[in-house]
Each structure stands twice: as C-alpha cells, then as structure tokens.
Amino acid sequence: MNTAAQGAGSGMFMFLILAAMFIFILFSGRGQKKREQERQAKVNALQKGDGVILPGGIIGTVAGFKDNAIEVKISENVKITVLKSGIVGFTADITPVNQGGAK
C-alpha cells in the first residue's frame, strides 16, 4: 500500500508543477500583448514631426504617411519609408543624456 500512496502523491506533485507552469505562461503572455497594444496605439496616433526610433537605433522624424507605411526623415535630405510595424520606439519615451559635458 505504501507504493500506491507514493504514486498518488507524485502524480499530484506533477499536476501542481504543470498547473504552475501554465499559469506562469498565461500571465507572461498577457503582459506582452498589453505592451504591443500600447505600442500600436502610439503608432496610430503619430503626427507629422513626431520622433520615432527604427530598428538598429536609427532616430528620425515623421515626415508623411502612406497606406501602411510612414515616411521618416533621418537627415536633412534623406527620407525613408518604413512599415508601421517597423517602428520600435518613440523619442518622447527616452530621457536625454547629460549634454553639458564633463566638468
């Protein structure tokens, strides 16, 4: 009878481990989905002149809009067209580094 009790105990332990993993995966996915929805709302609210960050750390300014793309000015005479999904950040979200120089 001792082995039957051990079998039931280990089965219950395995069930609890699986349930904990499922709950962890469920809640971690919800946070990521919420962040993506917030990013998408910011992308949809962009206006001309807003600062954006592109993959690779390229920082530019919104110069115009197309169907599913945004024209970004990255230099005085350089504009590129980027898909809305390619915008990874916004310059309003970053804090400037001390630009006064070292004393």
NORSULMO-V531721 format. One record per backbone hydrogen bond with DSSP energy under -1.0 kcal/mol. NH is the residue of the N-H (numbers start at 1). CO is the residue of the C=O. If there is no record, write none. Layout:
# NORSULMO-V531721
nh;co
NH;CO
NH;CO
This chain:
# NORSULMO-V531721
nh;co
5;1
6;2
7;3
8;4
9;5
10;6
11;7
12;8
13;9
14;10
15;11
16;12
17;13
18;14
19;15
20;16
21;17
22;18
23;19
24;20
25;21
26;22
27;23
28;24
29;25
30;26
31;27
32;28
33;29
34;30
35;31
36;32
37;33
38;34
39;35
40;36
41;37
42;38
43;39
44;40
45;41
46;43
49;62
50;47
52;60
53;89
54;58
57;54
60;52
61;73
62;50
63;71
64;71
66;69
70;82
71;64
72;80
73;61
74;78
75;78
80;72
82;70
84;68
86;83
87;84
88;53
89;53
91;51
93;90
